[in-house]
């Protein structure tokens, strides 16, 4: 499943934990069920941000290595 993201957030060259905070704020502004694509640098950002989002209850749908950066697809949960 390669769903098209509803929104894109380019956080390359953004240090931890600012990239996590910006991702979380963006997700909170989006509609429940929306898919956000986040561009993250290799190393600490791609190691930390997906785990932190998962702990907050967000669903990690995909992590794609695009050689220069990683594309993380994360979905805002639908509150039932």
PAFI-424329 format. One record per residue (C-alpha): x, y, z. Coordinates in pm, whole numbers, padded with zeros to 5 digits, always signed. Example, Ala and Ser with C-alpha at 12.3 -4.5 7.8 and 13.67 -1.06 7.14 Angstrom:
BEGIN
+01230-00450+00780 +01367-00106+00714 
This chain:
BEGIN
+00000+00000+00000 +00157+00325-00113 -00099+00583-00011 -00061+00942-00120 +00004+01171+00174 -00247+01445+00254 +00035+01677+00358 +00415+01700+00336 +00653+01828+00602 +01018+01878+00501 +01226+01858+00820 +01567+01798+00665 +01839+01984+00858 +01605+02008+01159 +01759+01879+01484 +01600+01647+01740 +01370+01696+01924 +01241+01993+01720 +01160+01766+01425 +00942+01546+01648 +00764+01849+01799 +00694+01999+01455 +00567+01664+01325 +00336+01621+01623 +00200+01978+01593 +00134+01925+01220 -00048+01596+01288 -00264+01764+01553 -00375+02023+01294 -00474+01756+01041 -00805+01569+01022 -00829+01231+01195 -00725+00957+00954 -00504+01193+00749 -00166+01078+00625 +00143+01297+00672 +00470+01246+00487 +00773+01374+00677 +01121+01409+00529 +01389+01333+00787 +01768+01314+00783 +01952+00983+00836 +02087+00905+01182 +01921+01036+01496 +01612+01191+01328 +01498+00872+01151 +01593+00662+01456 +01409+00880+01710 +01106+01040+01544 +00915+00724+01431 +00958+00560+01775 +00847+00876+01955 +00539+00910+01731 +00446+00543+01780 +00468+00589+02158 +00226+00883+02123 -00026+00658+01943 +00040+00753+01580 +00049+00480+01316 +00372+00455+01119 +00269+00338+00771 +00598+00349+00584 +00962+00449+00605 +01127+00490+00266 +01500+00539+00216 +01537+00799-00058 +01920+00799-00041 +01963+01164+00069 +01684+01148+00329 +01407+00927+00465 +01036+00968+00391 +00825+00875+00692 +00451+00825+00641 +00251+00860+00960 -00128+00857+01002 -00326+01055+01255 -00552+00809+01438 -00927+00827+01408 -01071+00876+01757 -01366+00644+01809 
